[in-house]
């Protein structure tokens, strides 16, 4: 008897058409980038972007990052600007973790997973991470974890406050966000005179 050929698995299609993003906090995207210090010790960066304003909301940098670290970053952002309704992520272990799943359930946030092998399902974070790689990670030697955090945060501030985007009518993400934010949204954001260290969303983990 001939053996039956096993059926090929076909990646599941996206669950449903994604809703149109029409305001800030409608949808965020997040992903990871990896790099290393001058001595070869690896570092990881969790990047979070608002899909409407194109703002980089946070870059969390550490030698290791787990699902619990993703939750901690989400809680930091909740205190600073409120929460999103939906977060686009890939199928990385940190994003399918029990810690993040429980947090999303408790806060009624939808985790919108990309199809396996389809980075184009999450184009905003892919584009942002490409800029982070080309304009920061590939251009700097990181002498320590703190040095990496400082340089990456400096780049994040420059990206948000001094980099016009053609998709935002040649405004910076911060200018566009200030134009589109509702009146009560400003109270959740850091004051304009806040120091770089106080305003930084980079977690200074243990």
Secondary structure, 3 states (H helix, E strand, C coil): CCCCCCCCCCCCCCCCCCCCCCCCCCEEEEEEEEEECCCCCEEEEEEEEECCCCCEEEEEEECCCCHHHHHHHHHHHHHHHCCCCEEEECCCCCCCCHHHHHHHHHHCCEEEECCCCCHHHHHHHHHHHHHHHHHCHHHCCCCCHHHHHHHHHHHHHHHHHHCCEHHHCCECHHHHHHHHCCHHHHHHCCCCCCCHHHHCCCCCCC
